[in-house]
Amino acid sequence: MTWDVGGLMVLTLFQNTCQVISSSEQFSARFLCNDCVEFTINNVTRSGDPSPVICRVLGEYGFKTAHIYIQESGTVNIRGENVTVAQQGQQVEFQCVTSAWFPIATVKWTENGRAVNSSLYNTTSMADGDTFNSISILKFQAVRNTTVECQASVSSLTSPQFSSAFLVVVSRPTDWTVLIAVVVSIGGFALLVLLILGIIFCYKRRKEQPNYQDERSRRARMHSQMSGGNAAEQSYENAGYLPEGSTSNTQTSVPPSRLTDSGFSQENASKVSEVVDDVNTNQARDGYSGAHINVGESGVRKHRHVTIV
């Protein structure tokens, strides 16, 4: 069995003696189970075109040809801190950078071990010499604590390379703006309604009650009318008035006068005399020695009437 690389025979293997003859330490081979042979190339270098690798077996088996595609795996890293703190509902962003990959690395994201939909992230790549760099940006809403992982791989890798970051979600502070706005709106509306009702109530009361100036004018007019009527009714000459110093003989036949609600009247002189005598008699009987009420010979008592207008 012989192995050719790039048109050159680099290794010969004898199955009967298990002897391996290599042209360089770069190439080696070993027998596996079921008559399989493993051919290894060390310290390979990447060329522009893939190199053909041919395995030839003597006899009826002939030969088989394969092509070598050399790939390079670089680095992968999530930018920023390993732990990101965000408020619940806030949009967060993670950036994953891959460097020195050949060919362009395939980038994928996972959240808590579950694959992320490709619509949630965007990946761009650019050449850097004979390798490629990539930047992938993931955006999503913070809901709960999450472990974010960025994976990069090429077809020759049996398992992808990855970088992880942690997202810690904290509760958002209570927003009282909406509640305050609702309370202020309701309070303002209630105050407006109360103000309108108060204005209507005051207007009705003012409309039902007479005007203060009108009431004063009405009372003054009634008082004036009453005063004028009383003055007309109470203006009279008191014929029973005796001036000071005059004798009882001057007017002996004029009885005393009395002003009542029903009008002006004069009393009989005999009644006055009788009342006075009774008073004097009672006082004498009771031992009262005070002054007596003097009544003239004509039985007329002197008194004055005051007319109030």
C-alpha positions in Angstrom: 0.0 0.0 0.0 1.3 3.4 -0.9 0.2 7.0 -0.2 0.7 9.9 -2.6 0.3 13.6 -1.6 0.4 16.2 -4.2 1.6 13.8 -6.9 4.4 12.5 -4.7 4.6 9.2 -3.0 5.3 9.9 0.7 4.7 6.6 2.5 4.8 2.8 1.8 3.2 0.2 4.1 3.7 -3.6 4.0 0.7 -5.4 5.5 2.4 -8.7 6.0 5.2 -7.4 8.0 3.4 -4.2 9.3 6.5 -2.3 8.1 6.0 1.5 7.4 8.4 3.4 5.3 7.9 7.2 5.3 9.7 9.8 3.3 9.4 12.3 6.1 8.4 12.5 9.7 5.5 14.7 8.6 3.7 11.5 7.4 2.8 8.4 9.4 0.4 5.5 9.3 -0.9 2.6 11.6 -3.1 -0.4 11.3 -6.5 -0.4 12.8 -9.1 -3.1 13.2 -10.8 -4.7 10.2 -7.7 -4.2 8.1 -8.0 -0.4 8.1 -5.1 1.9 7.9 -4.9 5.4 9.4 -2.8 7.9 7.5 -1.7 11.1 9.3 -0.1 14.2 8.0 1.5 16.5 10.6 2.3 20.2 10.4 0.2 20.8 7.3 0.2 24.1 5.7 -2.6 25.8 3.8 -2.2 26.3 0.1 -4.3 27.9 -2.5 -5.8 24.7 -3.9 -6.6 21.5 -2.0 -3.9 18.8 -2.5 -5.0 15.3 -3.7 -4.2 12.4 -1.5 -4.1 9.0 -3.2 -4.1 5.5 -1.6 -3.0 2.7 -3.8 -3.3 -1.0 -3.1 -1.7 -3.7 -5.2 -3.9 -6.2 -6.9 -7.5 -5.8 -7.8 -8.2 -3.1 -5.3 -6.7 -0.3 -7.3 -6.6 3.1 -5.7 -8.7 5.7 -4.0 -8.3 9.5 -4.2 -9.2 12.1 -1.6 -8.6 15.9 -1.3 -7.2 17.7 1.7 -9.0 20.9 2.7 -7.0 22.6 5.4 -9.0 24.7 7.9 -7.9 26.9 10.8 -9.8 27.5 14.0 -9.2 30.8 15.7 -10.6 32.4 18.8 -14.1 33.3 20.0 -15.0 35.8 22.7 -18.1 37.7 23.9 -17.3 41.4 24.4 -17.9 43.1 27.7 -18.2 41.7 31.2 -18.9 38.1 32.0 -21.9 39.2 34.0 -24.4 41.8 32.7 -27.1 43.3 34.9 -30.3 44.5 33.3 -33.8 45.5 34.4 -36.7 43.3 33.6 -38.1 44.1 30.1 -35.0 46.0 29.1 -33.4 45.2 25.7 -29.9 43.8 26.1 -27.2 43.3 23.5 -24.3 40.9 23.3 -21.5 40.9 20.8 -19.5 37.8 19.8 -16.1 38.2 18.0 -14.3 35.4 16.2 -10.8 36.0 14.9 -8.3 34.2 12.6 -10.6 31.5 11.3 -10.3 29.8 7.9 -12.7 29.5 6.2 -15.3 31.9 7.7 -16.6 30.5 11.0 -20.2 29.5 11.5 -21.5 31.4 14.5 -24.5 30.3 16.6 -26.1 31.5 19.9 -27.7 29.6 22.7 -29.7 30.8 25.7 -29.8 28.4 28.7 -28.6 25.6 26.4 -31.4 26.2 23.8 -30.6 27.4 20.3 -31.6 31.0 19.5 -33.6 31.8 16.4 -31.3 33.2 13.7 -33.6 36.2 13.3 -32.6 37.5 16.7 -28.9 38.0 15.8 -26.9 39.3 12.9 -23.4 38.2 11.8 -20.9 40.0 9.6 -17.5 38.7 8.4 -14.4 40.4 7.0 -11.0 39.2 5.7 -7.9 39.7 7.7 -5.0 38.6 5.6 -5.5 35.0 4.7 -8.0 34.4 7.6 -11.4 35.8 8.5 -12.9 37.7 11.4 -16.6 37.8 12.3 -18.8 39.9 14.6 -22.2 38.5 15.7 -24.7 40.8 17.6 -27.6 39.2 19.6 -30.5 41.4 20.9 -33.4 40.3 23.1 -35.6 41.4 25.9 -34.4 40.6 29.4 -37.0 38.4 31.1 -35.1 36.2 33.6 -31.6 35.2 34.5 -30.0 33.7 31.4 -26.7 32.0 30.4 -25.7 33.2 26.9 -23.3 31.2 24.8 -21.7 32.1 21.5 -20.4 29.1 19.4 -18.1 29.2 16.4 -17.1 26.2 14.3 -15.9 25.0 11.0 -16.6 21.6 9.3 -13.3 20.0 10.4 -14.0 20.6 14.1 -15.7 17.8 16.0 -17.1 20.2 18.6 -17.5 24.0 18.3 -15.5 26.6 20.3 -17.6 28.8 22.5 -17.6 31.7 24.9 -20.2 32.3 27.7 -21.7 35.3 29.5 -24.3 35.6 32.2 -27.3 37.9 32.3 -28.7 38.9 35.7 -32.2 40.4 35.5 -33.5 42.7 38.4 -37.0 43.8 38.9 -38.0 47.1 37.4 -38.8 49.9 40.0 -42.5 50.5 40.3 -43.6 53.2 38.0 -46.2 55.4 39.6 -46.5 57.9 36.7 -49.7 56.3 35.3 -51.3 55.9 38.7 -50.6 59.5 39.7 -51.9 60.8 36.3 -55.1 58.8 36.8 -55.6 60.0 40.4 -54.9 63.6 39.4 -57.3 63.4 36.5 -60.1 62.0 38.6 -59.4 64.5 41.4 -59.4 67.4 39.1 -62.7 66.3 37.5 -64.3 65.8 40.9 -63.2 69.3 42.0 -64.6 70.8 38.8 -67.9 69.1 39.3 -68.1 70.3 42.9 -67.2 73.8 41.8 -70.0 73.8 39.2 -72.5 72.4 41.7 -71.4 75.1 44.3 -71.9 77.9 41.7 -75.3 76.6 40.8 -76.4 76.3 44.4 -75.2 79.8 45.3 -76.9 81.2 42.2 -80.2 79.5 43.1 -80.0 80.8 46.7 -79.2 84.3 45.6 -82.1 84.1 43.1 -84.6 82.9 45.7 -83.6 85.5 48.4 -84.4 89.2 47.8 -81.6 91.6 47.2 -80.2 93.2 50.3 -80.4 96.7 48.9 -84.0 96.1 47.7 -85.0 94.8 51.1 -83.5 97.8 52.8 -85.3 100.1 50.4 -88.6 98.2 51.0 -88.2 98.4 54.7 -87.4 102.1 54.7 -90.4 102.8 52.4 -92.7 100.8 54.7 -91.3 102.6 57.8 -91.8 105.9 56.1 -95.3 105.1 55.2 -96.1 103.9 58.7 -94.4 106.9 60.2 -96.4 109.2 58.0 -99.7 107.4 58.8 -99.0 107.4 62.6 -98.0 111.1 62.5 -101.3 111.9 60.8 -103.3 109.8 63.2 -101.4 110.9 66.4 -101.3 114.6 65.7 -103.9 116.1 68.0 -104.4 118.8 70.6 -104.4 117.6 74.2 -107.3 119.4 75.6 -106.7 117.9 79.1 -103.3 119.4 79.5 -102.9 122.1 82.2 -99.9 124.2 82.1 -97.7 124.7 85.2 -99.0 127.3 87.6 -102.5 127.4 86.3 -105.4 126.8 88.7 -107.8 124.0 88.5 -110.5 126.5 87.9 -109.2 127.4 84.4 -110.3 124.2 82.9 -112.6 122.1 85.1 -114.7 120.4 82.6 -112.1 118.8 80.3 -111.5 115.1 81.2 -108.0 113.6 80.8 -107.2 112.1 77.4 -105.8 108.6 76.6 -104.1 107.4 73.4 -104.7 103.8 72.6 -104.3 101.6 69.6 -107.9 102.1 68.6 -107.5 105.9 68.7 -107.8 108.9 71.0 -110.3 109.0 73.9 -111.0 111.0 77.0 -111.9 109.6 80.3 -114.6 110.8 82.6 -113.3 113.0 85.4 -115.3 111.2 88.0 -113.5 108.0 87.2 -110.1 109.6 87.7 -111.3 111.1 91.0 -112.6 107.8 92.1 -109.3 106.0 91.2 -107.3 108.6 93.1 -109.5 108.4 96.1 -109.2 104.7 96.2 -105.5 104.9 96.0 -105.4 107.4 98.9 -107.8 105.4 101.0 -105.7 102.2 100.6 -102.5 104.0 101.4 -104.0 105.5 104.5 -105.3 102.1 105.6 -101.9 100.6 105.2 -100.1 103.3 107.1 -98.4 104.8 104.1 -97.5 108.3 104.8 -96.0 109.3 101.4 -97.2 111.9 99.1 -100.7 111.9 97.8 -101.8 112.4 94.3 -103.5 115.7 94.1 -106.5 116.1 92.0 -108.1 119.5 91.4 -111.5 120.5 92.6 -112.8 119.9 89.2 -111.6 116.3 89.5 -109.1 116.7 86.7 -105.5 115.4 87.2 -102.7 117.1 85.4 -100.6 114.8 83.1 -98.7 115.0 80.0 -98.8 112.9 76.9 -95.7 112.5 74.7 -96.3 111.8 71.1 -93.5 109.9 69.3 -93.3 110.3 65.6 
